[in-house]
Amino acid sequence: EAGVAQSPRYKIIEKRQSVAFWCNPISGHATLYWYQQILGQGPKLLIQFQNNGVVDDSQLPKDRFSAERLKGVDSTLKIQPAKLEDSAVYLCASSYVKGSYNEQFFGPGTRLTVL
Amino acid sequence: AQSVTQPDIHITVSEGASLELRCNYSYGATPYLFWYVQSPGQGLQLLLKYFSGDTLVQGIKGFEAEFKRSQSSFNLRKPSVHWSDAAEYFCAVGGNDMRFGAGTRLTVKP
C-alpha cells in the first residue's frame, strides 16, 4: 500500500514570496491533516479535512495560510506571503474513518526555508 | 486543555543498554496516548498507542510503554537499544485533535 505522498520535499524562498505544498493521502482515507513542525518542536495541527470539508482550522493563520482539498482527495497548503517564522517542516497525514479514533499515517514532509 | 511534556530534550545511551523516555500529559478525560518515532528526513511512524485496558502496551521494534494514571505518565521503554533506534521520539495525546510533545532526541553510542 502506497503511503502519504508530499511534494516538494524541500523549498527555499524569500520572505514575502508565496509557496504551495501538495499532499496525496493514502487511497480511501477520508481524513487529511496538515501539521507544522518548527525545528525543536513537536508537530502542530494547522488544519483537518473530512473529505472536502474543513473540520478544524482553529490554528491556521488565515491571514497568510490557506488550504483546500478539492474532490476530497489531494490537498494543497499555500502560504502567501511567507514570513521568516514560517520556516518549518510541513507534514501531511491521513486517516481512515473508523470508530472514535483514526490512526494517522504521516508523509515525509516538506522542509520550507524562508530567507 | 490537553498537553504533553517530554522533560528530556536529548538522551544518549550505549548500544545494548536499556532505555526509558519520559512523557507526562494533561487531559480532562481518559486519554488516547501515542508514541511516534521520526528518523531524519522522514515522517512520523507510530510505535504504539494506548486507549484503554491493559496499562502495559507493546509496540513495534521491541518498544513498550506503561500508562500510569496516578502519575499522568506514559513512559516509553526498550530493554536493549540498537544503533538503528537513534531518532527523535514524540509522545502525543488526544485522538483526531492530537497534541504532540516537543520530542526527545535519542543518540546511541557504539
Chai-1 contact restraints between the chains, C-beta under 6 A:
chainA,res_idxA,chainB,res_idxB,connection_type,confidence,min_distance_angstrom,max_distance_angstrom,comment,restraint_id
A,Q41,B,A102,contact,1.0,0.0,6.0,A-B,restraint_1
A,G42,B,F90,contact,1.0,0.0,6.0,A-B,restraint_2
A,G42,B,F100,contact,1.0,0.0,6.0,A-B,restraint_3
A,G42,B,G101,contact,1.0,0.0,6.0,A-B,restraint_4
A,G42,B,A102,contact,1.0,0.0,6.0,A-B,restraint_5
A,G42,B,G103,contact,1.0,0.0,6.0,A-B,restraint_6
A,P43,B,F100,contact,1.0,0.0,6.0,A-B,restraint_7
A,Y101,B,Y32,contact,1.0,0.0,6.0,A-B,restraint_8
A,Y101,B,G95,contact,1.0,0.0,6.0,A-B,restraint_9
A,F106,B,G43,contact,1.0,0.0,6.0,A-B,restraint_10
A,F106,B,L44,contact,1.0,0.0,6.0,A-B,restraint_11
A,G107,B,G43,contact,1.0,0.0,6.0,A-B,restraint_12
A,P108,B,Q42,contact,1.0,0.0,6.0,A-B,restraint_13
A,P108,B,G43,contact,1.0,0.0,6.0,A-B,restraint_14
A,G109,B,G43,contact,1.0,0.0,6.0,A-B,restraint_15
